[in-house]
Amino acid sequence: MTPATRPQRGVTLIELIVSIVIVSIAASAVLGVLSMSTAHSADPMIRHQATAIAESYLEEIMLKPLTDPDGVDGEAARADFDDLDDYDGLSDAGARDQFGSPMAGLGDYNVAVTVTPSPALPAVPVADALRVDVVVTHTNAVNFALSGYRTRF
């Protein structure tokens, strides 16, 4: 048999090296994507929890009356808060329930509440509208803000 008529039975060294390089590049790309997604897999959960905490605080605050029902402004304990103004300046290190008790597993979240008059609402007197801002932060640099408006009705 002459070299021209002999059937090929393998690959050349150059073909083997090129295929190894291509497979290595593909494997490193896949592993890079997997490591990135693993490193950031907790972030969506932290953002979701921050959102849930802000929503629960805002709901609790918005369910209170606009004016103080007992005429005593500035109750000291959160369990005694009975109107929107009482929540102004609330700052909780760790998420807490409506009675001020810490919630298990949510100690890395900080909550700040501000209640301000809202002149931005058209056709509503300033004294009859309040804006409530709830800001939830986490030690992993997550910062979530939620706002709501309450009017006298």
MDTraj code that builds the backbone (N, CA, C; nanometers):
import mdtraj as md
import numpy as np

residues = "MET THR PRO ALA THR ARG PRO GLN ARG GLY VAL THR LEU ILE GLU LEU ILE VAL SER ILE VAL ILE VAL SER ILE ALA ALA SER ALA VAL LEU GLY VAL LEU SER MET SER THR ALA HIS SER ALA ASP PRO MET ILE ARG HIS GLN ALA THR ALA ILE ALA GLU SER TYR LEU GLU GLU ILE MET LEU LYS PRO LEU THR ASP PRO ASP GLY VAL ASP GLY GLU ALA ALA ARG ALA ASP PHE ASP ASP LEU ASP ASP TYR ASP GLY LEU SER ASP ALA GLY ALA ARG ASP GLN PHE GLY SER PRO MET ALA GLY LEU GLY ASP TYR ASN VAL ALA VAL THR VAL THR PRO SER PRO ALA LEU PRO ALA VAL PRO VAL ALA ASP ALA LEU ARG VAL ASP VAL VAL VAL THR HIS THR ASN ALA VAL ASN PHE ALA LEU SER GLY TYR ARG THR ARG PHE".split()
xyz = np.array([
    [0.0824, -0.1176, 0.0000],
    [0.0000, 0.0000, 0.0000],
    [0.0874, 0.1248, 0.0000],
    [0.0451, 0.2151, -0.0795],
    [0.1160, 0.3415, -0.0859],
    [0.0520, 0.4392, 0.0125],
    [0.1249, 0.5406, 0.0533],
    [0.0674, 0.6356, 0.1490],
    [-0.0585, 0.7032, 0.0974],
    [-0.0756, 0.7219, -0.0284],
    [-0.1930, 0.7885, -0.0829],
    [-0.3156, 0.6990, -0.0772],
    [-0.2992, 0.5667, -0.0841],
    [-0.4138, 0.4758, -0.0840],
    [-0.4408, 0.4178, 0.0540],
    [-0.3516, 0.4386, 0.1470],
    [-0.3702, 0.3849, 0.2814],
    [-0.4812, 0.4632, 0.3541],
    [-0.5810, 0.3962, 0.4178],
    [-0.6877, 0.4676, 0.4890],
    [-0.6329, 0.5352, 0.6162],
    [-0.6891, 0.6508, 0.6489],
    [-0.6480, 0.7218, 0.7697],
    [-0.7134, 0.6554, 0.8903],
    [-0.6365, 0.6428, 1.0001],
    [-0.6903, 0.5766, 1.1191],
    [-0.6855, 0.6648, 1.2429],
    [-0.6520, 0.7884, 1.2377],
    [-0.6389, 0.8714, 1.3563],
    [-0.6389, 1.0182, 1.3212],
    [-0.6019, 1.0969, 1.4196],
    [-0.5949, 1.2404, 1.4000],
    [-0.4504, 1.2841, 1.4157],
    [-0.4209, 1.3937, 1.3562],
    [-0.2850, 1.4448, 1.3694],
    [-0.2701, 1.5132, 1.5034],
    [-0.1497, 1.5379, 1.5427],
    [-0.1211, 1.6040, 1.6699],
    [-0.1792, 1.7451, 1.6719],
    [-0.1748, 1.8143, 1.5631],
    [-0.2291, 1.9507, 1.5560],
    [-0.3803, 1.9479, 1.5745],
    [-0.4499, 1.8553, 1.5109],
    [-0.5952, 1.8437, 1.5281],
    [-0.6311, 1.8126, 1.6725],
    [-0.5549, 1.7297, 1.7366],
    [-0.5793, 1.6938, 1.8771],
    [-0.5609, 1.8152, 1.9681],
    [-0.4551, 1.8918, 1.9470],
    [-0.4299, 2.0103, 2.0300],
    [-0.5385, 2.1153, 2.0083],
    [-0.5815, 2.1379, 1.8854],
    [-0.6883, 2.2348, 1.8576],
    [-0.8179, 2.1931, 1.9254],
    [-0.8533, 2.0659, 1.9210],
    [-0.9776, 2.0204, 1.9851],
    [-0.9680, 2.0331, 2.1371],
    [-0.8526, 2.0072, 2.1955],
    [-0.8353, 2.0236, 2.3407],
    [-0.8505, 2.1703, 2.3799],
    [-0.7951, 2.2611, 2.3011],
    [-0.8066, 2.4048, 2.3293],
    [-0.9522, 2.4487, 2.3208],
    [-1.0240, 2.4041, 2.2204],
    [-1.1655, 2.4421, 2.2051],
    [-1.2483, 2.3902, 2.3221],
    [-1.2296, 2.2667, 2.3612],
    [-1.3038, 2.2096, 2.4743],
    [-1.2668, 2.2828, 2.6040],
    [-1.1407, 2.3203, 2.6210],
    [-1.0983, 2.3923, 2.7415],
    [-1.1631, 2.5294, 2.7504],
    [-1.1697, 2.5995, 2.6390],
    [-1.2333, 2.7322, 2.6382],
    [-1.3817, 2.7199, 2.6717],
    [-1.4500, 2.6240, 2.6138],
    [-1.5931, 2.6044, 2.6414],
    [-1.6157, 2.5670, 2.7877],
    [-1.5331, 2.4788, 2.8418],
    [-1.5487, 2.4371, 2.9815],
    [-1.5226, 2.5531, 3.0766],
    [-1.4227, 2.6359, 3.0489],
    [-1.3947, 2.7486, 3.1375],
    [-1.5065, 2.8516, 3.1320],
    [-1.5682, 2.8714, 3.0165],
    [-1.6810, 2.9638, 3.0065],
    [-1.7995, 2.9142, 3.0872],
    [-1.8309, 2.7865, 3.0763],
    [-1.9429, 2.7289, 3.1515],
    [-1.9159, 2.7356, 3.3018],
    [-1.7958, 2.7015, 3.3440],
    [-1.7619, 2.7077, 3.4862],
    [-1.7627, 2.8503, 3.5389],
    [-1.7234, 2.9471, 3.4571],
    [-1.7292, 3.0876, 3.4983],
    [-1.8717, 3.1336, 3.5229],
    [-1.9621, 3.0964, 3.4343],
    [-2.1034, 3.1329, 3.4518],
    [-2.1603, 3.0655, 3.5762],
    [-2.1293, 2.9400, 3.5975],
    [-2.1791, 2.8693, 3.7161],
    [-2.1263, 2.9312, 3.8450],
    [-1.9999, 2.9679, 3.8479],
    [-1.9455, 3.0272, 3.9701],
    [-2.0062, 3.1639, 3.9961],
    [-2.0340, 3.2414, 3.8915],
    [-2.0966, 3.3714, 3.9106],
    [-2.2384, 3.3571, 3.9628],
    [-2.3141, 3.2645, 3.9072],
    [-2.4518, 3.2462, 3.9536],
    [-2.4555, 3.1905, 4.0957],
    [-2.3589, 3.1093, 4.1321],
    [-2.3532, 3.0581, 4.2688],
    [-2.3168, 3.1683, 4.3671],
    [-2.2262, 3.2553, 4.3282],
    [-2.1841, 3.3633, 4.4175],
    [-2.2966, 3.4620, 4.4443],
    [-2.3867, 3.4836, 4.3493],
    [-2.4941, 3.5815, 4.3645],
    [-2.6309, 3.5169, 4.3876],
    [-2.6366, 3.3928, 4.4232],
    [-2.7662, 3.3262, 4.4363],
    [-2.8447, 3.3732, 4.5581],
    [-2.7802, 3.4288, 4.6588],
    [-2.8518, 3.4754, 4.7778],
    [-2.9087, 3.6153, 4.7587],
    [-2.8575, 3.6936, 4.6641],
    [-2.9036, 3.8306, 4.6452],
    [-3.0526, 3.8417, 4.6156],
    [-3.1102, 3.7619, 4.5263],
    [-3.2545, 3.7732, 4.5040],
    [-3.3361, 3.7422, 4.6297],
    [-3.2918, 3.6482, 4.7094],
    [-3.3638, 3.6173, 4.8323],
    [-3.3573, 3.7359, 4.9291],
    [-3.2411, 3.7988, 4.9405],
    [-3.2255, 3.9132, 5.0303],
    [-3.3132, 4.0292, 4.9826],
    [-3.3150, 4.0544, 4.8517],
    [-3.4004, 4.1606, 4.7985],
    [-3.5484, 4.1297, 4.8209],
    [-3.5861, 4.0054, 4.8032],
    [-3.7265, 3.9668, 4.8245],
    [-3.7656, 3.9852, 4.9716],
    [-3.6776, 3.9455, 5.0629],
    [-3.7075, 3.9642, 5.2047],
    [-3.7139, 4.1123, 5.2404],
    [-3.6243, 4.1932, 5.1842],
    [-3.6279, 4.3377, 5.2097],
    [-3.7593, 4.3974, 5.1597],
    [-3.8057, 4.3520, 5.0453],
    [-3.9331, 4.3979, 4.9916],
    [-4.0483, 4.3589, 5.0837],
    [-4.0488, 4.2359, 5.1305],
    [-4.1555, 4.1886, 5.2197],
    [-4.1548, 4.2661, 5.3519],
    [-4.0363, 4.2946, 5.4042],
    [-4.0269, 4.3713, 5.5288],
    [-4.0810, 4.5123, 5.5077],
    [-4.0397, 4.5786, 5.3987],
    [-4.0875, 4.7141, 5.3714],
    [-4.2387, 4.7157, 5.3518],
    [-4.2918, 4.6168, 5.2814],
    [-4.4368, 4.6105, 5.2609],
    [-4.5112, 4.5915, 5.3919],
    [-4.4584, 4.5078, 5.4800],
    [-4.5288, 4.4844, 5.6067],
    [-4.5253, 4.6083, 5.6956],
    [-4.4107, 4.6776, 5.7000],
    [-4.4029, 4.8022, 5.7770],
    [-4.4986, 4.9059, 5.7205],
    [-4.4970, 4.9228, 5.5863],
    [-4.5828, 5.0231, 5.5253],
    [-4.7304, 4.9906, 5.5466],
    [-4.7667, 4.8639, 5.5364],
    [-4.9061, 4.8263, 5.5608],
    [-4.9469, 4.8556, 5.7047],
    [-4.8603, 4.8205, 5.7984],
    [-4.8900, 4.8487, 5.9399],
    [-4.9120, 4.9976, 5.9621],
    [-4.8266, 5.0800, 5.9039],
    [-4.8356, 5.2247, 5.9236],
    [-4.9596, 5.2818, 5.8556],
    [-4.9873, 5.2385, 5.7332],
    [-5.0998, 5.2936, 5.6588],
    [-5.2361, 5.2553, 5.7169],
    [-5.2397, 5.1520, 5.7972],
    [-5.3661, 5.1135, 5.8603],
    [-5.3999, 5.1995, 5.9817],
    [-5.3046, 5.2791, 6.0276],
    [-5.3285, 5.3676, 6.1426],
    [-5.4002, 5.4933, 6.0960],
    [-5.4745, 5.5583, 6.1869],
    [-5.5431, 5.6826, 6.1489],
    [-5.4444, 5.7975, 6.1254],
    [-5.4892, 5.8955, 6.0491],
    [-5.4058, 6.0113, 6.0188],
    [-5.3878, 6.1001, 6.1415],
    [-5.4920, 6.1149, 6.2200],
    [-5.4850, 6.1975, 6.3406],
    [-5.4851, 6.1087, 6.4641],
    [-5.4303, 6.1624, 6.5709],
    [-5.4160, 6.0868, 6.6950],
    [-5.5515, 6.0682, 6.7634],
    [-5.5973, 5.9447, 6.7818],
    [-5.7300, 5.9231, 6.8402],
    [-5.7382, 5.9560, 6.9894],
    [-5.6289, 5.9418, 7.0642],
    [-5.6360, 5.9683, 7.2080],
    [-5.5809, 6.1053, 7.2450],
    [-5.5340, 6.1819, 7.1490],
    [-5.4849, 6.3163, 7.1752],
    [-5.3447, 6.3217, 7.2335],
    [-5.2837, 6.2077, 7.2614],
    [-5.1476, 6.2041, 7.3156],
    [-5.0539, 6.1717, 7.1996],
    [-4.9694, 6.2670, 7.1655],
    [-4.8810, 6.2465, 7.0518],
    [-4.7453, 6.1981, 7.0990],
    [-4.6850, 6.1090, 7.0238],
    [-4.5496, 6.0628, 7.0543],
    [-4.5440, 5.9498, 7.1547],
    [-4.6227, 5.8460, 7.1339],
    [-4.6156, 5.7293, 7.2214],
    [-4.4753, 5.6698, 7.2146],
    [-4.4267, 5.6177, 7.3264],
    [-4.2873, 5.5718, 7.3348],
    [-4.2678, 5.4320, 7.2765],
    [-4.3568, 5.3398, 7.3080],
    [-4.3392, 5.2007, 7.2640],
    [-4.4133, 5.1786, 7.1321],
    [-4.3543, 5.0994, 7.0462],
    [-4.4155, 5.0749, 6.9153],
    [-4.5516, 5.0087, 6.9287],
    [-4.5709, 4.9275, 7.0278],
    [-4.7011, 4.8631, 7.0480],
    [-4.8099, 4.9660, 7.0787],
    [-4.7696, 5.0863, 7.1256],
    [-4.8658, 5.1911, 7.1593],
    [-4.8883, 5.2908, 7.0455],
    [-4.8146, 5.2795, 6.9364],
    [-4.8317, 5.3725, 6.8247],
    [-4.9752, 5.3626, 6.7746],
    [-5.0433, 5.4793, 6.7683],
    [-5.1836, 5.4769, 6.7272],
    [-5.2158, 5.5722, 6.6119],
    [-5.1158, 5.6397, 6.5567],
    [-5.1374, 5.7226, 6.4385],
    [-5.0084, 5.7296, 6.3579],
    [-5.0182, 5.7872, 6.2380],
    [-4.9041, 5.7894, 6.1470],
    [-4.7854, 5.8673, 6.2022],
    [-4.8095, 5.9790, 6.2684],
    [-4.6987, 6.0614, 6.3188],
    [-4.6104, 5.9874, 6.4178],
    [-4.6656, 5.8919, 6.4883],
    [-4.5863, 5.8180, 6.5875],
    [-4.4717, 5.7407, 6.5220],
    [-4.4860, 5.7053, 6.3948],
    [-4.3847, 5.6258, 6.3261],
    [-4.2704, 5.7104, 6.2701],
    [-4.2882, 5.8423, 6.2675],
    [-4.1838, 5.9281, 6.2116],
    [-4.0551, 5.9138, 6.2921],
    [-3.9467, 5.8824, 6.2228],
    [-3.8168, 5.8655, 6.2885],
    [-3.7921, 5.7261, 6.3425],
    [-3.8840, 5.6340, 6.3183],
    [-3.8640, 5.4966, 6.3653],
    [-3.7413, 5.4371, 6.2977],
    [-3.6527, 5.3797, 6.3753],
    [-3.5316, 5.3178, 6.3230],
    [-3.5109, 5.1869, 6.3974],
    [-3.5269, 5.0770, 6.3267],
    [-3.5118, 4.9445, 6.3875],
    [-3.3856, 4.8780, 6.3345],
    [-3.2992, 4.8362, 6.4257],
    [-3.1834, 4.7543, 6.3891],
    [-3.2308, 4.6101, 6.3963],
    [-3.2561, 4.5521, 6.2814],
    [-3.3195, 4.4207, 6.2757],
    [-3.4683, 4.4404, 6.2575],
    [-3.5291, 4.3643, 6.1695],
    [-3.6725, 4.3770, 6.1442],
    [-3.7503, 4.3340, 6.2679],
    [-3.8565, 4.4070, 6.2965],
    [-3.9384, 4.3803, 6.4151],
    [-4.0858, 4.3714, 6.3764],
    [-4.1630, 4.3026, 6.4598],
    [-4.3061, 4.2939, 6.4341],
    [-4.3761, 4.4186, 6.4881],
    [-4.5088, 4.4223, 6.4773],
    [-4.5848, 4.5416, 6.5160],
    [-4.5808, 4.5708, 6.6650],
    [-4.5335, 4.4758, 6.7455],
    [-4.5219, 4.4978, 6.8893],
    [-4.3801, 4.5360, 6.9305],
    [-4.2890, 4.5422, 6.8340],
    [-4.1511, 4.5788, 6.8622],
    [-4.0609, 4.4611, 6.8930],
    [-4.1124, 4.3401, 6.8815],
    [-4.0311, 4.2214, 6.9088],
    [-3.9495, 4.1854, 6.7854],
    [-3.8214, 4.1467, 6.8030],
    [-3.7396, 4.1106, 6.6869],
    [-3.7927, 3.9849, 6.6181],
    [-3.7821, 3.9835, 6.4845],
    [-3.8229, 3.8670, 6.4073],
    [-3.7014, 3.7791, 6.3839],
    [-3.7167, 3.6515, 6.4095],
    [-3.6051, 3.5571, 6.3992],
    [-3.5510, 3.5513, 6.2571],
    [-3.4189, 3.5540, 6.2453],
    [-3.3530, 3.5397, 6.1166],
    [-3.3458, 3.6667, 6.0339],
    [-3.4006, 3.7772, 6.0836],
    [-3.4011, 3.9016, 6.0067],
    [-3.3217, 4.0116, 6.0768],
    [-3.2226, 3.9733, 6.1532],
    [-3.1423, 4.0692, 6.2286],
    [-3.0466, 4.1501, 6.1443],
    [-3.0185, 4.1074, 6.0214],
    [-2.9262, 4.1810, 5.9342],
    [-2.9943, 4.2937, 5.8572],
    [-3.1250, 4.3079, 5.8737],
    [-3.1991, 4.4127, 5.8047],
    [-3.2203, 4.5300, 5.8996],
    [-3.2030, 4.6513, 5.8470],
    [-3.2305, 4.7723, 5.9236],
    [-3.3435, 4.8469, 5.8550],
    [-3.4332, 4.9026, 5.9367],
    [-3.5513, 4.9693, 5.8833],
    [-3.5557, 5.1119, 5.9362],
    [-3.5784, 5.2076, 5.8470],
    [-3.5945, 5.3481, 5.8847],
    [-3.7238, 5.4001, 5.8228],
    [-3.8015, 5.4729, 5.9040],
    [-3.9304, 5.5248, 5.8590],
    [-3.9314, 5.6769, 5.8769],
    [-3.9786, 5.7470, 5.7751],
    [-4.0023, 5.8909, 5.7862],
    [-4.1444, 5.9203, 5.7408],
    [-4.2093, 6.0103, 5.8137],
    [-4.3444, 6.0545, 5.7811],
    [-4.3382, 6.2052, 5.7651],
    [-4.3726, 6.2535, 5.6461],
    [-4.3635, 6.3964, 5.6181],
    [-4.4919, 6.4455, 5.5530],
    [-4.5243, 6.5747, 5.5698],
    [-4.6390, 6.6307, 5.4970],
    [-4.6134, 6.6219, 5.3472],
    [-4.7183, 6.6017, 5.2720],
    [-4.7028, 6.5820, 5.1280],
    [-4.7732, 6.6914, 5.0502],
    [-4.6997, 6.7967, 5.0119],
    [-4.7629, 6.9013, 4.9308],
    [-4.7717, 6.8640, 4.7834],
    [-4.7210, 6.7478, 4.7466],
    [-4.7167, 6.7091, 4.6054],
    [-4.8501, 6.6581, 4.5518],
    [-4.9451, 6.6297, 4.6397],
    [-5.0737, 6.5781, 4.5921],
    [-5.1640, 6.6943, 4.5522],
    [-5.2105, 6.6970, 4.4288],
    [-5.2961, 6.8073, 4.3852],
    [-5.4340, 6.7998, 4.4502],
    [-5.4907, 6.9162, 4.4752],
    [-5.6271, 6.9307, 4.5277],
    [-5.6436, 6.8724, 4.6673],
    [-5.5332, 6.8503, 4.7408],
    [-5.5412, 6.8008, 4.8788],
    [-5.4624, 6.8979, 4.9654],
    [-5.5246, 6.9554, 5.0677],
    [-5.4498, 7.0452, 5.1567],
    [-5.3313, 6.9722, 5.2216],
    [-5.2230, 7.0474, 5.2455],
    [-5.1006, 6.9879, 5.3005],
    [-5.1282, 6.9199, 5.4338],
    [-5.2149, 6.9770, 5.5155],
    [-5.2435, 6.9184, 5.6467],
    [-5.3212, 6.7874, 5.6362],
    [-5.3787, 6.7592, 5.5215],
    [-5.4602, 6.6395, 5.5053],
    [-5.3902, 6.5271, 5.4298],
    [-5.2604, 6.5380, 5.4057],
    [-5.1891, 6.4336, 5.3316],
    [-5.0497, 6.4136, 5.3913],
    [-5.0140, 6.2882, 5.4085],
    [-4.8812, 6.2530, 5.4598],
    [-4.8157, 6.1523, 5.3664],
    [-4.6856, 6.1647, 5.3552],
    [-4.6071, 6.0676, 5.2783],
    [-4.5269, 5.9849, 5.3777],
    [-4.5325, 5.8535, 5.3597],
    [-4.4595, 5.7603, 5.4462],
    [-4.3526, 5.6927, 5.3615],
    [-4.2270, 5.7033, 5.4048],
    [-4.1150, 5.6387, 5.3373],
    [-4.0557, 5.5331, 5.4296],
    [-4.0455, 5.4112, 5.3796],
    [-3.9852, 5.3007, 5.4536],
    [-3.8614, 5.2574, 5.3753],
    [-3.7454, 5.2617, 5.4402],
    [-3.6207, 5.2220, 5.3773],
    [-3.5652, 5.1013, 5.4531],
    [-3.5428, 4.9923, 5.3802],
    [-3.4878, 4.8699, 5.4391],
    [-3.3489, 4.8488, 5.3785],
    [-3.2503, 4.8332, 5.4656],
    [-3.1142, 4.8068, 5.4205],
    [-3.0669, 4.6737, 5.4773],
    [-2.9718, 4.6145, 5.4087],
    [-2.9130, 4.4868, 5.4516],
    [-2.7625, 4.5012, 5.4502],
    [-2.6946, 4.4192, 5.5270],
    [-2.5491, 4.4271, 5.5352],
    [-2.4813, 4.3936, 5.4033],
    [-2.5493, 4.3287, 5.3097],
    [-2.4935, 4.2967, 5.1780],
    [-2.5187, 4.4081, 5.0769],
    [-2.5289, 4.5313, 5.1240],
    [-2.5462, 4.6497, 5.0390],
    [-2.6777, 4.6487, 4.9620],
    [-2.7799, 4.5848, 5.0142],
    [-2.9126, 4.5916, 4.9544],
    [-2.9852, 4.7087, 5.0190],
    [-3.0418, 4.7947, 4.9369],
    [-3.1119, 4.9123, 4.9856],
    [-3.2446, 4.9198, 4.9119],
    [-3.3559, 4.9073, 4.9853],
    [-3.4882, 4.9052, 4.9226],
    [-3.5751, 5.0108, 4.9893],
    [-3.6365, 5.0966, 4.9095],
    [-3.7227, 5.2023, 4.9616],
    [-3.8639, 5.1849, 4.9066],
    [-3.9604, 5.2089, 4.9938],
    [-4.1010, 5.1986, 4.9564],
    [-4.1729, 5.3183, 5.0146],
    [-4.2593, 5.3818, 4.9355],
    [-4.3301, 5.5012, 4.9808],
    [-4.4794, 5.4840, 4.9619],
    [-4.5523, 5.5527, 5.0471],
    [-4.6986, 5.5524, 5.0364],
    [-4.7540, 5.6853, 5.0815],
    [-4.8729, 5.7169, 5.0356],
    [-4.9394, 5.8422, 5.0714],
    [-5.0668, 5.8098, 5.1471],
    [-5.0943, 5.8901, 5.2489],
    [-5.2171, 5.8722, 5.3268],
    [-5.2861, 6.0059, 5.3365],
    [-5.4131, 6.0084, 5.3041],
    [-5.4914, 6.1326, 5.3119],
    [-5.6041, 6.1161, 5.4102],
    [-5.6535, 6.2285, 5.4540],
    [-5.7701, 6.2285, 5.5438],
    [-5.8925, 6.1962, 5.4588],
    [-5.9667, 6.0946, 5.4995],
    [-6.0881, 6.0601, 5.4251],
    [-6.2004, 6.0290, 5.5195],
])
top = md.Topology()
chain = top.add_chain()
for i, resn in enumerate(residues, 1):
    res = top.add_residue(resn, chain, resSeq=i)
    for name in ("N", "CA", "C"):
        top.add_atom(name, md.element.get_by_symbol(name[0]), res)
traj = md.Trajectory(xyz[None], top)
